[in-house]
């Protein structure tokens, strides 16, 4: 009961973030199912309510065998969720690109999003990543462009053990020269460090926001906000059976 109460409190706190919230992607629209065998790269673009009206997804399998999968808002990931999976002894990565409607995973850093203001005139102070988890541990890197020559990135270390957490990254924590008030493209890259074979990664939303103080405090609970472990394992088991 104690854990349930804290988890419920966290959800209530995050629901009260500032009205200027700018949803980059809550994965509630645009269902995607991608798979890549050894040495292959698979891409797919889908329209929806995400920022810029389109999500360009890419997965790469760096191994010579096995497969990697990316499931978004479907029966494997669950509604409104993203699940990336690697079969055992396989290295890979995924990318989610937001640069307007172009039906291509090639990033348009010049004008893709048309200069969107992530700060919403200063009301938002950073990016909130919710439902972040991994079974073996990994990294997520988020990159922001405001021109072809100006970009900023931040890499999030994700703990092992399927411990679900919400991670807030302030704009002032990013390294680089991007102007967050005139953004042209965004990219989330998963398993950038290739530190583990057979990694699963879970994510539920990416939002530009300013969390309430109570939300920031609850983020420290980390492991108490666990869940979705079965969904994260389901695709990996299916992949290994099919291999």
N, C-alpha and C positions, 0 to 999 in steps of 0.2 A: 504493500500500500504506500509506503514511503517513496519508493521509486516512481510509482505511478503518479503520485502527487507532484513530484518534482518535474517529471516529464510534461505533465499537463500544464504546470506553471510556465515551463519554457515555451510551449506552443502559444500560450496566451500572451506572453511577453513579446514574442516575435511577431505576433499579429498586430501589435500596437506600434509598429515602427512608423516613422514620419510619413505624412501624406505624399511627400515628394518622391517616394520610392519609384525607381525606374526598373521594371522587370526586364532583365536581359534574356532570361529563358527560365520558365518554370516547368518546361517539358510536358505541359498539358496538351499541346497540339503538335502535330507533325510526327507521326509514328515512323520509326526507322528500325530496320533489321539489316545489319551488315555483317559479313563474314569474310575472312581472308585466310587462305591456306598458306603453306610454307612459301616464303619469298614474295608473297603477293601484296598488293595494295588495292583497297576497295573504297570508292567514294560514292556519296549520294547526297543530293540536295532536296530539301523539303520545305514547302511554304507553311506558314503558321503565324501565331501571335507573338513569336519571339522578336527581339529587337531587329529592325531592318526587314522583317517579314519573311526571312529565310534562314535556315540552319544548314550549313554545308558540313557534312561529316566525312571523316577519313579515318581508316584504320590500316595499319601496316603490320605484317607478320615478318619479323626479321629472321626467324628460324627457317630451317630447311624442312620442317614437318610440323605436325599439330595445326592449330588454327586459333585465330583470335576473333572475338565477336563483339559487336556493339549493338545494344538493344535500347531503344528510347521509346517510352510510352507505349509499350506493347505487352503481350501476355507473359514474356519472360522477365522483363524489368519491373513490371507493374505500372499502373497508370500514373503519369506524372513523375516518372523516375528514369534515370539513366543507369545502365549497367554495362560495364566493359569487362570482358573475361578473356583470359588466356588459358589454353590447355597446359597441362604440366610440361615442363621443359621447353616452353616456348616464350620467346621475347617479342614484344610488340609495342605499339603505342596507338593512341587515338587523338584526333583533333576535332574540335568543334569551332567552326569559323562563322562569324557574323559580319558581313560586309554588304548588306543589301541583297536585292534579288538579281542574281547573275547566273544561277544554276552551275556554279563552278566552285571547287575547293581551293582554287588559286586565289589568294587574298588580294583584293583591291584596296590597297592602303592609301591610294590617292584621294578617292572620293566616295568609297563604297556606302558608308552610312550617312554621308552628307553633312558631317560636322555635328553630330548629336552631343548634347551637353549632359554627361553622366552626373555632374554635380547638381543639375537642375537649379541653376542660379545660386549655387552655394549651399543648398539645403542638404545635399548628400555628401558624406565625407569618405566613403569607401565602398567596397564590394563585399557582400555577404554571400558565402557559399554554404548552402544547407544540406544536411544529410550526407556529409562526406564520410566515407568509410572504405577500408581495404582489408582483405584477409591477411595479406603478407606484408603490407606496408609498401608505400610508393611515394611519388611526388605528383603534384598538379602545378602547371605553370600557366598563369593568365597574362596575356600580353595585350596592350592597348596601343593603337596607332592614332596619331592625329595628322600625319602626312607620311609620305614615302620615306622620309629621313628621320622622323621623330616617333619613337616608341618607348614604352616603359613596361617592365615585367616584374612579376613577383612569383616566387616558387613556394608552394605550400608543402611541407612534409606531412605525409599522412601515416599515422601509426598503424601497426599491424593489429590483428585480433578482432576485426569487424566492429570496432568501437565507433559508433556513429557520433559525429560532432558537427557543429556549425562554426564556421571560421569567418571572422570579419577581418578584412585587410584594408587599412586606411589608404587613401590615395597617396598620402605622404610616405607610405612604406614601400611604394614601387620605386624601382631604380630605372632611370632613363630620362628622356626629354619630352615625353608626350604631354600634350595639353588636354586635360580631361574635360574641358568645356567645348572642344571641337573635335570629337572622335570620329575617325573614318573607318576603323575596323577593329574587331576584337577576336581573340583566339584563346581557347582553352586546350592545353595539351596534357594528356595523361600518360603516366609511366615514363616521363621524360628521362629519368636517370637509368632506366632499365636495370634497377637494382634487384629485381626478383623475377624468377620464371614462374609462370602460372598465376599471376596476380589477378584479383578481382577488384574493381573499383565501382563505388556507388555514389550517386549525386542526385539531389532533388531540385535544386534551384540555384540561380545566380542572379543577384539583385543589387543594384546600386542604391544605397540607403544610408541612413544614420540610425543605428540601433538605439533604443532607449537604454538608459543606464542599467535597468533591471535585466535587460536582455544580455548585455555584456557580462554581467555577473554570472548569469545562469550558464553562459557558454563555458565557464570553468568547470561545470559538472561533467562534461565530456562523456565518459562511459555510461553515465546514468541515462543518457538519451539513446540507448542502443535499440536496434530493431532492424528488420528487413534482412536478417542473415539468411533466411531460407531463400528469398528471392535472389540474393547475390550468388548463392551456390547453385541455383537451379540450372543456369545456362552453362556453367562449367561442367556439371555432370553430364548434361546433354551432349556437349561438345566432345567429351572424352569417350562417350559411348559410340558416337558417330565416327570417331577417328579410326 
